[in-house]
Amino acid sequence: MESKKEFKLEFSNRVIEHLGIKLYQNKPTNVIAEFLSNSWDADAQKVNIDLKASTNERTPEVIITDNGRGMNRDELTDEFLIIGRNRRGNSPSIRTAGGRLPMGRKGIGKLAGFGIAQTVDVISSPNINSRNDTSVREIFWLRFNLDDLLAKANMSLNNIYEPEVLADGLSLESFNLLPEYAAREEQLSNLVANLKNNEGGVCVILSDTNLKKSLNTDMILKSMGRRFTVSMLHPDFKVFINNKEISPGDALPAMHDFGFGKWDSPLTESLIINGVKRELKYWVRFVDLQGAEWSIENAGIGIYTHGKIAQDRPFFFDVKGKEILSRYLYGVVEADWLDELPDDVVSTDRRSIDWDTSETQPLHEWGAAKLNSWLDAFRKWRATKPKTDTLRRIRSINISLSGPEEEALAELLSEVLDNLGDDEEAKDRATESFTNAWVHAPTRKITQDLWEKIFSSINSDTTVFTKLVDGLRKSMVPEAMGLAVTMAQRVAAITVMTKMIEDSRTETHLQRLIENFPWLLGPQWERLTANQSIRTLVEKAHKPNEDAGGWSLGKIEGSLKPDFVFLTDSGKEKEFIVFELKGPEVGKTLLPIEYKQLHDYIQIISEIYTGPDIKISGVLVGHDKGGFYEFDNRIQVRTWNEVLLEARNLHVAYLKSLLTASDPQANDIRLQQISDFGGIETMELLKRFGGIEEFPDVISKTLNLYGLTENSSPNPPLLDAPKD
């Protein structure tokens, strides 16, 4: 009799650490998404994701069970246990036996579980109902232990790990008699139900996790709905999280009827890219803010390949200047060919696409043109909607306005009133404040007159001078309050960026943000703008030592290369600052080669731009500083925590001083905007900054500062609170 092939996992040194632990570390939604992709590729029609709470004996657990084709013994030994196996081979557009375009490509998703779990159990049984081979109904159970894997990884360059085999071709009756089955009966209940229903499939149990608390069902449900919007809407792919099915209502926000295409009937177009016809399917709608819990982070276009997200939201094809309208936009573009190109253009974490290739640039240009047209059409559609309720509120103020004035004011107010949801009192306050402001004399003229009077009264009586100064202070309240709203928005934006850092968003996200909004790294950088010509100059002049780990700006390969932002003072080119942004992920320590490369870039710029009034410097930013020698005093080495904390401190301090100097009225709509736009995190920081007793009661009450405690926020500040 021919002997059975052993279950052996062959892997190279540190591959488990880099492709399993670090890639998915503390990212449970990414881990679940990988196993859900496997279920799709296995032609599963039903997937159960069970999130188990911690007990006295166990940390929280995650169990993923599907009724797909399952794996027989040969598939386990020859396919599943091979890391990095390209399941598509030389046919990138190959389909599964069930006719689906597969999501998996790199063959590393099987390692995802080790990002959150010490123990990964894989239980598989061939689904003989959906297979056209000689497989028989039998059950296999393999258990993988991370500590044992890592111990093997540290022994030699090429390693063989033999998982614990708990079942090797057992019948259901024999399987039920295993002691391990008795200990895991609840976790295996969905798989057993599949087997009793004459189906098969795979069950993955992630246990001994590093999760600090149980995963939130609704959060995972919405996250999976967003990542798999396309596949979730297929009638033959049902996903349940703790027995709750993900529905279109979970995958999609509440939307207006206006749009282009629908999720179940998308529009189609084709592009000719490098002489090849590339098919696109898309639909775009606009969110009804009054019927949705909505954040700008969820807005924009999601680009999907083979049913899975490839470019995550928020994404707007770099269209600028239409943010008021684009925050309503929610759309899907399907471009399956992106996952079938010879070169991989989708990041490993499925967050972003490399838009700097000849294959992707035409799609980016198409998207930017389309997005502009979609937003213009939405603006025109909104203008046709009746404003009866807004006009009623304006007329209740008893201020006589002409018909055209009422229409213009109603258009202006509609944006604010939408943001206030069902708060009728806040809507009335907003309407009154806007209507009163509409009929006031221009503030700039009043302020100018007061300044002229002050200069002419310097030698006058002290009382007269003091009175004029006090009048000037009051006249500048609108400007101060307007700046205060801006500062509140900026603090909230920095908080969002901090969340992106904690969520390990890719360097590309951070580079694009900082190029467009340098103040995110501190208000001192606001006067600078991104300079692509300097980047091109450095790219041509820099000759890196690749053997020592150097990077080339023009080299697309290398997913770990840092991103650089080149800023200059607009027009003058007297000051140059180079930001080198190292990935924010935990464990990414700054290295000497990165410091040396930034030094080289500064030297290149120094040799081109000379003169006594030229100032050139650099900032190296990463998660940890490392311990290398800092030999160039033109370079600052900072951590992300330091940079964001300082930027937020300065903006909060500015916000506090503006509020203290303004002395606004209780019904001033800008106070409400500061609270709404800044969010509870900003209000927490404002209080924790200290000295709120300096504020008039109207400010503290309107901003609800009295009601805040250090632990009152459901989303407390992500960095330490600013200190005096």
C-alpha positions in Angstrom: 0.0 0.0 0.0 1.3 3.4 -0.9 2.2 5.4 2.2 0.3 8.7 2.9 2.1 11.9 2.3 2.9 13.7 5.6 1.3 17.1 6.5 4.3 19.5 6.3 4.5 23.2 6.1 7.6 24.3 4.3 8.7 27.9 4.7 11.7 30.2 4.5 13.3 31.8 7.5 11.2 34.7 9.0 8.4 34.4 6.4 5.9 33.6 9.2 7.0 36.7 11.1 6.8 39.1 8.1 3.8 37.7 6.2 1.8 36.5 9.1 2.5 38.4 12.3 3.6 41.8 11.2 1.4 42.1 8.1 -1.8 41.4 10.1 -0.7 42.2 13.7 -3.6 43.6 15.8 -5.8 43.9 12.7 -8.7 41.5 13.3 -10.8 42.9 10.4 -8.0 42.3 8.0 -7.6 38.7 9.3 -11.3 38.0 8.9 -11.3 39.5 5.5 -8.5 37.1 4.3 -10.4 34.0 5.4 -13.6 35.4 3.9 -11.7 35.8 0.6 -10.7 32.1 0.9 -14.4 31.2 1.3 -15.3 33.1 -1.8 -12.6 31.4 -3.8 -13.9 28.0 -2.5 -17.3 28.7 -4.0 -18.9 28.9 -0.6 -22.6 30.0 -0.6 -22.7 30.5 3.1 -20.1 31.7 5.6 -20.6 31.9 9.3 -18.3 34.2 11.3 -18.6 33.7 15.0 -17.1 36.2 17.5 -16.7 34.5 20.8 -16.3 36.6 24.0 -13.5 35.9 26.5 -14.1 33.5 29.4 -12.1 32.8 32.5 -10.3 30.1 30.6 -10.0 31.7 27.1 -9.3 35.0 25.4 -11.8 36.1 22.7 -12.0 33.7 19.7 -12.9 34.0 16.0 -14.4 31.1 14.1 -14.9 31.2 10.3 -16.9 28.3 8.8 -18.0 27.9 5.1 -19.8 25.4 3.0 -17.4 25.7 0.1 -15.7 22.8 -1.8 -13.5 22.0 1.2 -10.1 20.4 0.9 -9.2 16.7 0.5 -5.9 15.2 1.8 -4.0 15.9 -1.4 -5.1 19.5 -1.6 -4.1 20.1 2.0 -0.6 18.6 1.5 0.1 19.9 -2.0 -1.7 23.2 -2.0 -2.7 24.6 1.3 0.6 23.8 3.1 2.6 25.6 0.3 3.2 29.2 1.3 3.3 31.7 -1.6 1.7 29.3 -4.1 0.2 31.3 -7.0 -3.1 29.6 -7.3 -3.8 31.3 -10.7 -0.6 30.1 -12.3 -0.1 31.6 -15.7 -3.9 32.3 -16.1 -4.6 35.4 -14.0 -8.2 35.6 -15.2 -8.9 31.9 -14.4 -12.2 31.3 -12.7 -13.2 28.9 -9.9 -15.1 25.8 -10.5 -18.3 27.8 -9.6 -17.4 30.5 -12.1 -16.1 33.1 -9.7 -13.1 35.3 -10.2 -10.8 34.4 -7.3 -9.7 37.0 -4.8 -6.6 35.3 -3.6 -3.3 35.7 -5.5 -0.2 35.7 -3.4 -0.8 32.5 -1.4 0.0 34.1 2.0 -3.5 34.7 3.4 -3.4 31.4 5.2 -0.8 33.0 7.5 -3.2 35.9 8.5 -4.5 34.2 11.6 -1.1 34.4 13.3 -1.6 38.2 13.3 -4.0 37.8 16.2 -3.8 34.2 17.4 -1.3 31.8 18.9 -3.2 28.8 17.8 -4.9 28.2 14.4 -7.1 25.1 13.8 -8.0 24.2 10.3 -10.8 21.6 9.9 -11.7 20.5 6.4 -14.0 18.1 4.7 -14.5 17.8 0.9 -17.9 18.9 -0.3 -18.7 16.0 -2.6 -21.9 17.7 -3.7 -20.0 20.5 -5.4 -16.9 18.6 -6.6 -16.5 16.6 -9.8 -13.7 14.3 -8.6 -13.2 11.1 -6.5 -13.1 12.8 -3.1 -15.0 11.0 -0.4 -16.6 12.5 2.7 -13.8 12.5 5.4 -12.6 15.0 7.9 -9.1 16.4 8.5 -8.1 18.5 11.5 -4.7 20.3 11.6 -3.6 22.5 14.5 -0.8 25.1 14.0 1.0 26.7 17.0 2.8 30.0 16.5 5.5 29.5 19.1 6.4 26.2 17.5 6.5 27.7 14.1 8.7 30.6 15.2 11.0 28.2 17.0 11.5 26.3 13.7 12.0 29.6 11.9 14.9 30.5 14.1 16.7 27.2 13.5 17.7 27.4 9.8 17.0 29.2 6.6 14.6 26.7 5.2 12.3 25.0 7.6 9.7 22.2 7.8 6.9 22.4 10.3 4.6 19.5 11.0 1.3 20.6 12.4 -0.5 18.6 15.0 -2.8 16.2 13.2 -6.0 15.7 15.2 -8.0 14.0 12.5 -6.7 12.3 9.3 -9.6 11.2 7.1 -12.2 10.4 9.8 -15.9 9.8 9.3 -18.3 12.1 11.1 -19.1 9.4 13.6 -15.4 8.9 14.5 -14.9 12.7 14.5 -17.6 13.1 17.1 -15.8 10.7 19.4 -12.6 12.8 19.5 -11.8 14.3 22.9 -10.8 17.5 21.0 -14.3 17.6 19.5 -15.9 17.5 22.9 -13.8 20.4 23.9 -14.6 22.4 20.8 -18.2 21.2 20.1 -19.7 24.7 20.1 -17.0 26.1 17.8 -17.5 23.2 15.4 -21.3 23.3 15.4 -21.6 25.1 12.0 -19.3 22.6 10.3 -21.1 19.6 11.7 -24.4 21.1 10.5 -22.9 21.4 7.0 -21.8 17.8 7.1 -25.2 16.6 8.3 -26.7 18.5 5.4 -24.5 16.4 3.1 -22.2 19.4 2.5 -18.6 20.0 3.4 -16.3 23.0 3.8 -13.7 24.5 6.0 -13.7 25.7 9.6 -10.9 27.9 10.9 -10.6 28.5 14.7 -8.4 31.4 15.9 -7.8 30.9 19.6 -5.3 32.0 22.2 -5.7 35.5 20.7 -4.0 38.7 21.7 -7.3 40.6 21.5 -7.9 42.7 24.6 -11.7 42.6 24.3 -14.4 40.9 22.3 -14.9 42.1 18.7 -17.9 44.3 18.1 -20.4 42.5 15.9 -21.8 45.6 14.2 -18.3 47.0 13.6 -17.1 43.8 11.9 -20.4 43.6 10.0 -20.0 47.1 8.5 -16.3 46.6 7.9 -16.9 43.4 5.9 -19.8 45.0 4.1 -17.5 47.9 3.0 -14.6 45.6 2.0 -16.7 43.2 0.1 -19.5 45.5 -1.2 -19.5 43.8 -4.6 -19.4 40.1 -3.5 -21.7 40.7 -0.5 -24.4 41.8 -2.9 -24.3 38.5 -4.9 -27.3 36.3 -4.1 -25.2 33.2 -3.9 -22.8 34.5 -1.2 -24.4 34.9 2.2 -22.3 35.9 5.2 -23.5 35.8 8.8 -21.8 37.4 11.8 -23.0 35.9 15.0 -26.0 34.6 13.1 -26.8 38.1 11.7 -26.7 38.2 7.9 -24.9 41.0 6.2 -27.5 42.7 4.0 -27.3 45.5 1.4 -28.4 47.8 4.3 -25.2 46.9 6.1 -23.0 47.1 3.1 -24.5 50.4 1.8 -25.4 53.7 3.5 -28.8 55.3 3.1 -28.7 57.1 -0.2 -30.7 59.5 -2.4 -32.4 58.2 -5.5 -30.2 60.4 -7.6 -27.1 58.8 -9.0 -25.5 56.9 -11.9 -26.2 53.2 -12.1 -27.3 51.0 -9.2 -25.6 48.3 -7.2 -27.6 45.6 -8.9 -27.4 47.2 -12.4 -24.1 49.0 -12.7 -23.0 51.0 -15.8 -20.3 49.7 -18.0 -17.5 51.4 -19.9 -14.2 50.4 -21.4 -10.8 52.1 -21.7 -8.0 51.4 -24.1 -4.8 51.1 -22.0 -1.5 50.3 -23.6 -3.4 49.0 -26.6 -5.6 46.6 -24.5 -9.3 47.0 -24.0 -10.1 47.2 -20.2 -13.6 46.8 -19.0 -15.1 48.8 -16.1 -18.4 48.5 -14.2 -19.5 51.3 -11.8 -22.3 52.9 -9.9 -22.4 56.1 -7.9 -24.9 57.4 -5.4 -25.1 60.2 -2.9 -25.7 59.7 0.8 -28.8 61.0 2.5 -27.2 62.5 5.6 -30.4 62.6 7.6 -30.9 58.9 7.2 -27.3 57.7 7.8 -24.6 57.6 10.4 -21.9 59.1 8.2 -18.3 60.0 8.3 -16.1 61.5 5.6 -13.8 58.5 6.1 -16.5 56.3 4.5 -17.1 58.7 1.5 -15.7 58.4 -2.0 -15.1 55.7 -4.5 -14.1 52.2 -3.6 -12.3 50.3 -6.4 -12.8 46.5 -6.4 -11.0 43.7 -8.1 -12.5 40.2 -8.2 -15.1 41.3 -5.7 -12.7 42.6 -3.0 -11.6 46.1 -2.2 -8.3 47.3 -3.8 -8.5 51.1 -3.2 -10.1 51.8 0.1 -12.2 54.9 0.9 -11.9 57.9 1.4 -10.7 58.2 -2.2 -11.7 60.9 -4.7 -9.1 60.5 -7.5 -7.3 63.5 -6.1 -10.1 65.9 -7.1 -9.8 69.0 -5.0 -12.0 72.0 -4.2 -15.3 70.2 -4.1 -15.1 68.7 -0.6 -18.6 70.1 0.4 -20.2 67.9 -2.3 -17.8 65.0 -2.4 -18.5 64.0 1.3 -21.9 62.9 0.1 -20.5 60.6 -2.6 -20.5 56.9 -2.3 -19.6 54.7 -5.3 -18.1 51.5 -6.6 -15.8 50.9 -9.5 -15.1 47.3 -10.6 -11.9 46.8 -12.5 -11.1 43.1 -12.3 -8.2 43.4 -14.7 -6.2 45.3 -12.1 -5.7 42.0 -10.3 -4.7 40.2 -13.5 -1.7 42.4 -14.5 1.8 40.8 -14.7 3.0 43.3 -12.1 1.0 43.6 -8.8 -0.4 47.1 -8.5 -2.6 46.5 -5.4 -0.9 46.8 -2.0 -0.7 43.7 0.1 -3.1 45.1 2.7 -5.7 45.9 0.0 -5.8 49.6 1.0 -4.4 51.3 -2.1 -3.4 51.1 -5.7 -0.1 52.2 -7.2 -1.3 55.0 -9.4 2.1 55.8 -10.9 2.2 53.0 -13.5 1.3 53.1 -17.2 -1.6 50.6 -16.5 -3.2 52.6 -13.7 -2.7 56.3 -14.7 -5.4 56.2 -17.4 -7.9 54.8 -14.9 -7.0 57.6 -12.5 -7.5 60.2 -15.2 -10.9 58.6 -16.2 -12.0 58.6 -12.5 -11.0 62.3 -11.9 -13.0 63.4 -15.0 -16.0 61.3 -14.1 -16.0 62.4 -10.4 -16.0 66.0 -11.5 -19.0 65.4 -13.7 -20.8 63.4 -11.0 -20.4 66.1 -8.4 -21.5 68.9 -10.9 -24.6 66.9 -11.7 -25.3 66.3 -8.0 -25.0 70.1 -7.3 -27.5 70.8 -10.0 -29.9 68.1 -8.7 -29.7 69.5 -5.2 -30.5 73.0 -6.5 -33.8 71.7 -7.9 -34.9 70.3 -4.5 -37.6 72.3 -2.7 -36.4 74.5 0.2 -39.8 75.0 1.7 -38.8 74.2 5.3 -35.7 76.4 5.2 -37.7 79.3 3.8 -40.2 78.9 6.5 -37.5 79.2 9.2 -36.0 82.3 7.5 -39.4 84.1 7.4 -40.1 83.3 11.1 -37.2 85.7 12.0 -39.4 88.6 10.9 -36.6 90.3 8.9 -37.8 91.5 5.5 -35.8 90.1 2.6 -36.4 90.1 -1.1 -37.3 86.9 -2.9 -33.8 86.4 -4.5 -32.2 87.1 -1.1 -34.4 84.4 0.6 -33.4 81.9 -2.1 -29.7 82.7 -1.8 -29.8 82.5 2.0 -31.8 79.2 1.9 -29.1 77.7 -0.4 -26.4 78.8 2.0 -28.3 77.4 5.0 -29.1 74.1 3.5 -25.6 72.9 4.0 -25.5 73.7 7.7 -29.0 72.4 8.5 -28.3 69.1 6.9 -25.4 68.6 9.3 -27.7 69.3 12.3 -29.8 66.2 11.7 -33.0 66.2 13.8 -31.9 68.9 16.2 -34.7 71.4 15.6 -33.5 73.9 18.2 -30.0 74.0 16.7 -31.6 74.5 13.2 -33.6 77.5 14.5 -30.4 79.0 16.1 -28.5 78.5 12.9 -31.2 80.2 10.8 -31.4 83.2 13.2 -27.7 83.7 13.2 -27.3 83.5 9.4 -30.3 85.7 8.8 -29.0 88.4 11.2 -25.5 88.3 9.7 -27.1 88.6 6.2 -28.4 92.2 6.9 -25.4 93.5 8.9 -22.9 96.0 7.4 -19.6 94.4 6.2 -17.4 93.7 9.2 -14.2 94.6 7.3 -15.5 98.2 6.7 -16.3 98.6 10.4 -12.9 97.4 11.5 -11.1 99.6 9.0 -12.9 102.7 10.3 -12.1 101.8 13.9 -8.4 101.4 13.1 -8.3 104.8 11.5 -9.9 106.3 14.5 -7.4 104.7 16.8 -4.4 106.0 14.9 -5.9 109.5 15.0 -6.7 109.4 18.7 -3.3 108.2 20.1 -2.8 111.6 21.7 -6.4 111.9 22.9 -7.9 111.2 26.2 -7.1 107.7 27.6 -10.8 107.0 28.1 -11.6 107.7 24.4 -8.6 105.5 23.3 -9.7 102.6 25.6 -13.2 102.8 24.3 -12.1 102.7 20.7 -9.8 99.7 21.4 -12.6 97.8 23.1 -14.9 98.6 20.1 -12.2 97.3 17.7 -11.9 94.0 19.8 -15.6 93.4 19.5 -15.6 94.2 15.8 -13.0 91.5 15.2 -15.0 88.8 16.9 -16.4 87.5 13.6 -12.9 87.0 12.3 -11.7 85.3 15.5 -14.7 83.0 15.6 -14.3 82.1 12.0 -10.7 81.2 12.7 -11.8 79.2 15.8 -14.1 77.1 13.6 -11.1 76.4 11.3 -8.9 75.5 14.2 -11.6 73.1 15.6 -11.8 71.4 12.1 -8.0 71.1 12.0 -7.8 69.5 15.5 -10.5 67.0 14.3 -8.5 66.4 11.1 -5.3 65.7 13.1 -7.3 63.3 15.3 -8.4 61.5 12.1 -4.9 61.3 10.9 -3.8 59.9 14.3 -6.4 57.2 13.9 -5.0 56.5 10.4 -1.5 56.1 12.0 -2.9 53.7 14.7 -4.7 51.8 11.9 -1.4 51.5 10.0 -2.7 53.2 6.9 -0.1 53.0 4.1 2.6 55.6 3.6 1.0 56.6 0.3 -2.1 57.8 2.2 0.1 59.9 4.5 2.2 61.3 1.7 -0.8 62.5 -0.3 -2.4 64.1 2.8 0.8 65.9 3.9 1.5 67.1 0.3 -1.9 68.8 0.3 -2.2 69.8 3.9 1.3 70.4 5.4 -0.3 71.9 8.6 -1.2 68.4 9.7 2.4 68.1 10.8 2.3 71.6 12.4 1.0 75.1 11.6 4.6 76.2 10.9 4.5 74.3 7.7 1.4 75.9 6.3 3.2 78.4 4.2 4.9 75.7 2.2 3.6 73.8 -0.8 4.6 70.5 -2.5 7.1 70.9 -5.2 7.2 68.1 -7.8 10.1 69.7 -9.8 12.4 69.4 -6.8 11.3 65.7 -6.5 12.2 65.2 -10.2 15.5 66.9 -9.7 16.5 64.7 -6.8 15.2 61.6 -8.6 17.5 62.2 -11.5 20.6 63.2 -9.4 20.4 60.6 -6.7 22.4 57.4 -7.2 21.6 55.1 -4.2 23.7 52.3 -2.9 21.1 49.6 -3.3 23.4 46.9 -1.7 23.3 49.0 1.5 19.6 49.3 1.4 19.2 52.6 -0.4 16.0 53.5 -2.2 15.4 55.1 -5.6 12.5 57.6 -5.9 11.9 56.4 -9.5 11.9 52.7 -8.6 8.4 51.4 -8.3 9.4 48.1 -6.7 9.9 47.8 -3.0 6.8 47.9 -1.0 8.7 49.0 2.1 10.4 52.1 0.6 9.8 55.3 2.5 7.7 58.1 0.9 9.2 61.6 0.5 7.4 64.9 0.5 9.3 67.9 -1.0 8.0 71.3 0.3 9.1 74.8 -0.7 7.9 78.3 0.0 5.5 79.1 -2.9 7.2 80.9 -5.8 10.3 82.1 -4.0 12.2 78.8 -3.6 14.2 80.2 -0.7 13.3 77.5 1.8 13.2 73.7 1.1 12.1 71.0 3.5 12.2 67.3 2.7 10.0 65.0 4.8 10.9 61.3 4.8 7.8 59.4 6.0 8.6 55.9 7.4 5.6 53.6 7.8 3.7 54.2 11.1 3.2 50.5 11.8 4.3 49.3 15.2 7.8 47.8 15.0 9.0 49.9 12.1 12.2 51.5 13.7 14.0 54.2 11.8 17.3 53.0 10.3 20.6 54.7 9.6 20.3 54.1 5.9 17.1 56.2 5.9 18.8 59.0 7.7 21.7 58.8 5.3 19.4 58.9 2.3 17.6 62.0 3.6 21.1 63.6 4.1 22.0 62.8 0.5 18.8 64.4 -0.8 19.5 67.6 1.1 23.0 67.6 -0.3 21.7 67.3 -3.8 19.3 70.3 -3.3 22.1 72.3 -1.6 24.4 71.9 -4.6 21.7 73.1 -7.0 20.2 75.9 -4.9 23.0 78.1 -3.5 23.1 81.4 -1.8 23.2 82.9 1.7 19.5 83.2 2.0 18.7 79.6 1.0 17.5 77.4 3.9 17.4 73.6 3.4 16.3 71.1 6.1 14.8 67.7 6.5 12.5 65.8 8.8 12.6 62.1 9.3 9.4 60.6 10.8 8.8 57.1 11.9 7.3 55.0 14.7 10.5 54.6 16.7 13.7 56.7 16.4 16.3 54.0 16.7 19.7 54.6 18.1 21.9 55.8 15.2 24.2 58.8 15.2 22.6 62.0 14.0 25.4 63.8 12.2 23.5 66.4 10.2 22.1 69.3 12.2 19.8 70.2 9.4 17.7 67.0 10.0 15.2 66.6 12.7 14.3 63.0 13.7 10.8 62.7 15.1 8.3 60.0 16.0 4.7 60.1 14.6 3.5 60.6 18.2 5.7 63.6 18.7 4.8 65.3 15.4 1.1 64.8 15.8 1.0 65.7 19.5 2.9 69.0 18.8 0.7 69.9 15.9 -2.5 69.2 17.9 -1.2 71.1 20.9 -0.5 74.2 18.9 -3.9 74.2 17.2 -5.7 73.6 20.4 -3.8 76.5 22.1 -4.7 78.7 19.2 -8.4 77.6 19.4 -8.4 78.4 23.1 -7.0 81.9 22.7 -9.4 82.7 19.9 -12.4 81.6 22.0 -11.1 83.5 25.1 -10.8 86.7 23.0 -14.1 86.5 21.2 -16.8 86.8 23.8 -19.5 85.4 21.5 -23.3 85.4 22.0 -25.1 82.3 23.2 -26.9 81.8 19.9 -23.7 82.2 17.8 -23.9 79.4 15.2 -20.1 79.2 15.1 -20.0 77.8 18.6 -22.2 75.0 17.4 -20.0 74.5 14.4 -16.9 74.3 16.6 -18.6 71.6 18.7 -19.9 69.8 15.6 -16.9 70.0 13.4 -14.3 69.5 16.2 -16.1 66.6 17.7 -16.0 65.4 21.3 -12.3 64.6 21.1 -11.5 68.3 20.4 -13.8 69.4 23.3 -12.0 66.9 25.6 -8.7 68.4 24.6 -10.0 71.9 25.1 -11.1 71.2 28.6 -8.0 69.2 29.5 -5.8 72.0 28.2 -6.6 73.7 31.4 -8.0 77.1 32.4 -11.6 76.7 31.1 -12.6 79.0 34.0 -11.2 81.8 31.8 -14.1 81.2 29.3 -17.4 83.0 29.7 -20.2 80.7 30.8 -21.8 80.9 27.4 -18.8 79.2 25.8 -18.4 76.5 28.3 -22.1 75.7 28.4 -22.6 75.7 24.6 -19.5 73.5 24.1 -20.6 71.3 27.0 -17.2 71.7 28.6 -18.7 71.4 32.1 -20.2 68.0 31.3 -17.0 66.5 30.2 -14.8 64.4 32.4 -11.5 62.7 31.6 -13.3 59.4 30.9 -16.5 60.8 29.4 -15.6 60.5 25.7 -16.6 57.3 23.9 -13.6 58.0 21.7 -11.0 59.5 23.9 -8.1 61.5 22.5 -5.6 59.1 20.9 -2.5 61.1 22.0 -1.7 62.5 25.3 -3.7 65.7 26.1 -1.7 69.0 25.6 -0.1 70.5 28.6 0.6 74.1 29.5 
